[in-house]
Amino acid sequence: MKIAPTRWVKSSYTSAEGGNCVEWSPSTAEVTGIVPVRDSKDPEGPVLTFSSPSFAEFIAGVKTDAFSG
């Protein structure tokens, strides 16, 4: 599926120095139910896609530190 997001939003963990540069497109997610995610340092590179429920579960896990070793 070709995705043409209208707006990319950087993660709140992205620093001004360029670390952890992850972007997602909430407007695309609202329209399609698919959440595109990319590396903002490589905007022409690959885009990962997740279903909205899977992405929400991932974000909830990150917020509760569920993925730490």
Summary of the structure (lengths in Angstrom):
residues: 69
radius of gyration: 12.4
end to end distance: 34.2
largest distance: 35.8
contacts: 154
relative contact order: 0.18
helix: 28%
strand: 22%
